[in-house]
Amino acid sequence: MDLFADLPAPTNNTNSGKDEDSVQDRGEKRHRDTDSDDEQNKTEKKVCKGLAKLKGFVAARRGEREDMQDAHVILPNLHTHTNTLPTHVSRLAYFAVFDGHGGARASQFAAEHLHHTLLNKFPKGEVENLEKLVRKCLLDTFRHTDEEFLKKASSQKPVWKDGSTATCMLVVDDDLYVANLGDSRAVLCRVEPTEDGEERCVCVALSKEHNPTIYEERMRIQRAGGTVRDGRVLGVLEVSRSIGDGQYKRCGVISTPDLRRCTLSPKDKFVILACDGLFKVFSADEAVQFINKILQDESVEMKEGQTVEEAHYEAACQKLATEAVRRGCADNVTVILISIDF
């Protein structure tokens, strides 16, 4: 079974809702009130179905670097920042990791601005083909964020040369949309039955990496007049897509993210979003199994106000980042662990 549904091509439909008609008489008004009640009942039923509860935990380690160039955002209730959601959308959540290079300014800019742009561009009112519009929204948001940062970077003296990867997970009700640039990753832990009737946790990739050694990425860079040496763009840049990196944009480095989508189910336990500092010393499956082992550990310290489950996830997130450093990762390490509970 294919986990990811291919997203349709972007649409140019800009209709944000239906115009209100004037009320002609009391009978029509009563009819409209009935329609309004029906819509409210539908909304209440939708909420009563119960969306997955998501909670984010973060751990960040500087490693052996002189400074921290990673940034992150955890907004499980992004929908509370807007009152213009599409009619049938009840929840937006947003989690993101940004791995900066050449400085922290691109990653900080993306962390501060990308979700605001996302909200501004998100579909509104009565819409059809929501998936197409969400996909278009994400593509436009990444492009706009990159353009705005490059505009700011080029106006500085000396010009900023910072760049950043971006792995963002937007949750629309129970649909996950992962937009990724560069070599940070998103992975999902899903429980599946085995042949002997037991259950096992499997690791499902939610993102695709972009580096210049990949054939399609290398061909694009070479067509743009760039070169790939020692696995890097012009022998310097490790990633082939990023926010910022203005000096490499003419060499085929782009800010178009890879987009993937899946729908959450009760079989899903958690998602890991992390920069490449983690995955230099952990495989995705090792990271998932490491988290699962700690979640099953009964000897966990609880902070005031935490539930037992929250304490386990907090401990798992912190220990995973610490273990990455212990295994010899010299890079910054940022891990976001998102628990999923139906």
Salt bridges, closest charged atoms under 4 A:
ASP21 OD2 - ARG32 NH2 3.67
GLU28 OE2 - ARG32 NE 3.93
ASP33 OD1 - LYS29 NZ 3.08
ASP35 OD2 - HIS31 NE2 3.44
GLU39 OE2 - LYS42 NZ 3.86
GLU112 OE1 - HIS113 NE2 3.96
GLU131 OE1 - ARG261 NH2 3.54
ASP140 OD2 - LYS136 NZ 2.85
ASP140 OD1 - ARG143 NH2 3.04
ASP146 OD1 - LYS249 NZ 3.46
GLU148 OE2 - LYS151 NZ 3.26
ASP162 OD1 - ARG105 NH2 3.02
ASP173 OD2 - LYS46 NZ 3.16
ASP174 OD1 - ARG91 NH2 3.06
GLU199 OE2 - LYS267 NZ 3.46
GLU209 OE2 - ARG185 NE 3.24
GLU217 OE1 - ARG220 NH2 3.02
GLU217 OE2 - ARG241 NH2 2.86
GLU238 OE1 - ARG232 NH2 3.86
ASP245 OD2 - HIS101 NE2 2.68
ASP258 OD2 - ARG260 NE 3.34
ASP268 OD1 - ARG190 NE 2.50
ASP276 OD2 - LYS280 NZ 3.61
GLU286 OE1 - ARG327 NH1 3.85
GLU314 OE2 - LYS303 NZ 3.89
GLU323 OE2 - ARG326 NH2 2.71
GLU323 OE2 - ARG327 NE 3.13
ASP331 OD1 - ARG65 NH2 3.29
ASP331 OD2 - LYS280 NZ 3.16
